[in-house]
Amino acid sequence: MRAAIVPTLALPLLLAHCGAKGDLIIGELQPVMAGNPSVMPGAGTGATDATGAVAGSDQGGVGGGGGSVSEGGTTGGDMPIATAGAGGDASCTDGEEPPTGSLIHRYSFDATGATVVDSVGAANGTLVNGAMLDGSGVLTLPGEHINPPAPDEYADLPDGLISKLNEVTIIAWTTWRSGGSGYERIFDFGISDIGAGQGNSGKSYVAMMPLTGFANGSGLGAEIAAPGLATQSLGSPEKMGDRPAMVALTLRSGVDVALFLDSKLLIQSPTALKLSDIKDVNDFVGESQWSKDHAYQGTYTEFRIYDSALNACQLHTLLVNGPDAP
């Protein structure tokens, strides 16, 4: 990694990852909020102005991570919405359910072989490069193959699962194995610079990662990007290693995007991005649009897509019911 000598400026600086392992750029950031959703932030969430191309940093113990900023993109650009939602919050009504019919795709990994069955929407996916189901209800992905090197193992879901929607909630019940690399993808729906298939960089995408280098938290994070729009990075300090978790991302087109862990709202921000801006021809579970990002190392017991932006109370009901409940 190249060392950078930077002068002291009045505004804070960030050494930021930009598309390749070890590449750094410098950008100006507004103050950030991370981690405690009950604290009112004073300013933006890892935001830059429209001229900066910034997306997180190599700080916070990120090892060997790849990139997460499309060319010409910026991070943030919007002020976060301060919210205080958590699983079991007294403001929740017990048993508040997602809207009827809002669950449109459900993958439970109960089969055997290389087919990932969608029990709700019949949009079956395929396991790639040797990954297999063994009938246990768990999808296991080994992460990066080092000795000997081999292609990444992941699940490839059908095209167009989210781009036709106005709002979405994507949920995974997953355990990420500690010792993995930064910017591994829990999921990454979008398109790379080569179109179908993993490319050198991501062109547009909605993605979630268990470990990042984002300025507003280097733990569980998410990122959304599309050409002509500011890339938004949502970070948190939540550590994901070796713990079962229910993670969720909600997006309301042109309104807001939010990141949840075990139904607790970690961070929420306005967004100009619409789901129709995402050309999701690569709907990956466990793989990135970026070729230099490492493959996901962990397990999944359930993966769902709702065509509604669920709130913390609805997510809490799903958490209590567990991944095996319909």
N, C-alpha and C positions, 0 to 999 in steps of 0.2 A: 504494500500500500504506500503510495507516495505521501511524504510529509508535506504539510502546508504551513507556511509562516504567514500569519495574518496580523494586521494591525489592530489595535484596540479602537473600537468604534462606539459611538453613543448607543446604537441599536444592538441587540443581541445577535450573535452569529450562530449558524448551524452548519456543521459538516454533514453533508447529506448524500445518501446513496442515490445514484441516478442510472440505473439500468444495467450495471455490471459489477461484479465482485471487485471491491477495491477502488472503484472510481468515486471521487469525492468532488462535490461542488460546494460553494459557499453562498448562503442566501440570508436575507434579513427576515426575522420572524417577529410576529407580535407575541405578547405573552400567551401562555397556553394553559389549558385546564386538562387535568388527567386524573382519573381514578376515583375521586370522591364526588358523586353526583349530587350530594347535598350541599356542596359549597358553590356559591355563586361566583363564576369567573369574572375577571375584570376585563378580559379581552378575548381575542380569537383563539381558535384551536389549531395550533400549528400552521397558521395561515401565512401566506405571503401575499404581496401585491401581485397584480397581473403580469408583472415583468419577471418574477423570479421562478425558476424551475427547481423546486425543492421538494423532497419527500423523505423525511426522516434522516437518521444518521447511523453511523456505525457504533454509537455509544450503547450502553446498556447490555453489554455482553452478547451482542449479536455475532455469531461465528460463521463466517463463510457465506453470508447471505447474498442473494442476488439483488436485482433492481426492481424498483416499483414506480417508476415515473415514465410516462410516455413522452416522446420528444415534444418539446415545446409546452409541456404541461406545467402546472403549478400545484402546490399543495394548499389545501384549505381554501382561503379566499372568502370564507363566510364566518360570521360569529357563531359560536356554539349556543345552543339553547340549554340553559341550566335546568336540569330536571332532577327529581329525587324519586326514582322508582326502584324498588327492590322486591325480590321474591318474598312473599309473606307480608308485604306492607299492609299496615292496618287500613289503608285506603282501598284495598282490593276487596271485592265481593267474592266470598268463597265460591270456587267453581265457575268463575267467569270463563266461558268457552270462546274459542275462535268463532267467527261468523259461520253459520251453516253453509256447507259447500265450499268453503274457502281453501280447504286442503286439496290441492290439485295434483301433487306428485308425492309418492311415498315409497322410499327404498329401505327395506328392512334387512336385506342381506341374508335371507333365510335359505336360499337355494344352494345348489352346488354348481361348480363349473364357472364359466366366464360371463354369464348373463346376470345383470343386475336388474331384478324385476321391480317394475313400478306397479304396485298393487292398487293404485287409485286412478292414474291417468294413462296407463298402458304405454308409457314412454320408456321402454326398457333401455338400459344402458349396457355397455360392454366393458369388461375388465381388459386392460391392455398390458402387453409385454410380460405375460406369465402370471399375473395376479389371478388367484382363484378363490372361490367360495368353497367352504367345506361343510356347509349345512349347520354350522353352529350359531348362525345369526350374527356373526362378526366378520367384517371385512378388515383384514390385516394388510397394511402396506409397509414394506421393509425400509423405505427411505432410499438414500443414495447407495447404489452398488459400487463398491470401491475395488475389491479384489475377488474376482476379476470385475472390471467395469461392465455394466450392462444397462440397457435402456430403463427408464423410470417405469415403475408399476403404478397404475392409477385407474380410476373409473372414468370412462368417457360417456357422458349422457347425451341424449339427442339434442340436435340444434334447436335454437329458438324457444327455450323453456321460459325465458323471462322477458325477452325483448317485446313481446306482444302485450305485456301486462302494463297496467297503470301504476300499481303498487305491488310490493312483494315482501314476504318474509321467508328467508332461507335459514333452516335450522339443521344443526348436526349434533348428534350425541357422539362424542368422540373422546379418546384419550391420546394425547400427544406424548411420545416418549422423550424424556429429557435427554439432553446431549445432541439434539438435532440442531439444524442451522436456521439462521434468520431468514425470514421471507418464504419459508415453506408454506404451501397453500393448503388450508383446510378445504377450500373450494376456490375456483377461479372461473367465472363465466364471462366469455368475451371473444376477442379475436386478437391474434398476434399480427406482426408486420408481414407475415407470409400468408395470412388467411387461415385456412383450416390447418390445424397442427401447430405444435409449439414452435415459436419463432425466436429470433434474437431478442425481440422486445415486445411488450404488450402495446396494442394500439387502442383498444377500449375494453374495459372489463369491470366487473364487480367481484372483489376478492376478499378473503379473510385469512389471516395468518396467526399462528400461535406465538410467534416471536418476531419482533421488528426492531428497527432502530429509530422509530419516530420520535420527534421532539416532545410530543405530548403523551409519551408513555411507550416503553419498549417491549411491553408484554403483548397480550392479545390485541390484535389490531385489524383494521379493515381499510380497504382503499377502493375508490371508484374513479374511473377515468374515461374520457371520450375526447376525440379530436375537437379542438376549438373551445374546450371547456377546461376550467381549472381542475387539476387532479386533487382530490381530497383524501387525506390520510387521517384516519381516526385511530388514535393510540390510547392505550391504557397501561397501568402498571401490573395488571393481573398476570401472574405466572401460571403457565399451563402444564408444566412438566409432570407426567406420571399421575394425573388426576382425572377421573371421569368428569366430563363437563357437558352441559347443554349450551351451545353457543348459537347466537342468532343475529342476523342482520336484517333490518327493515329498511325499505326505501319507498318513499312516495314521490313519484315523478315530479320534478320541479318544486318540491316542497322541502323534504328533509330526509336524512339518512341517520340510522342509529345502530349502535352496537350493544349487545346484551351478553351477559354471562350468567347462567343459571337463573334467568329471568330478571336479574338486576341490570338496570340501565346504566351503562358505563359512560357513554358519551353520545350526544345527538347534535347534529349540525344542519342548518339549512343547506340546500343544494339546488343548483340550476339544472343538474343532470336529470334526464328522463330515461326510463328504461328503454324507450325506443331509440335512444342514442347508442345503445349497446348492441352491436351485431354479434350475438352469441352463437357463433359456429363452433366454438370450443367450450363446451360445458363440462369442465374438468372437476372431478373430486379427487384431491390429493396431488394435483399437478398445476403448474404455473404457465401463463402465456410466455413467460421469460425463460429462455433456455439456460441461463446461468443461475436460476433459482434451483435449490435442491428439492428433490421429491419429498413428499410428506412421509414422516416416520411415525406411525401410530395405528390406531384401530377406530372403526366406526361401528356403532350398533344401529343407527337409524339416520336417515337423511330425508328432509321434507322441504317442500315448497308450498307456500300459501299465496293466494292471489290477493291478500289483504295485509296491510301493515299492522301486525298484532301489537298490542300494548303489553306492559309489564305484567299486568294481572292475568291476561290471557296466556302469556308465556308461563306464568307461575303455575297455572292449571296443568299445562303440558308437562312441566317439570315434575309436579306432584304425581301425575298419572304415569309418567315414565315412558320410555321409548316403545314399549310393547303395546301400549294402549292405542286404540284407533283414534 
